Amino acid sequence: MSRIMDEMHATAQDLFASGFIDKRRMDEHEALFRTHQVPQYTAEAVKGLRQRLNISQSVLAAMINTSAATVRSWEIGAKKPGGPSCKLLDILDRKGIEALL
């Protein structure tokens, strides 16, 4: 979680402990803080995902709106996918190609 989210969560917990918010409201806050953590993708993970999906570097690049050169850089470890790219790779990993078509 980001520092801001950590602070918001701690504040909500304090408000609940002090009786300023009820259990139902705290449960709502907890649901907001229990978000899916997007993994960081290593060179091996990107290549493994692409091979498992049986797609080329160019096809993967087009699916996540980046260049084939960027995908190549990820797979050799010269660069790492950033936040939005990791989110799209995670969706592909968990839900398959159909999720992005």
Long-range contacts (C-beta under 8 A, 24 or more apart in sequence): 1-33, 5-33, 8-33, 9-33, 36-90, 38-83, 38-86, 38-87, 38-90, 39-86, 39-90, 40-80, 40-81, 40-86, 41-74, 41-80, 41-81, 41-85, 41-86, 41-89, 42-77, 42-80, 43-74, 43-75, 43-76, 43-77, 46-71, 46-74, 46-75, 46-81, 46-89, 47-75, 49-89, 49-92, 49-93, 50-75, 53-92, 53-96, 53-97, 55-97, 63-88, 63-92, 63-97, 63-100, 64-88, 64-89, 64-92, 64-100
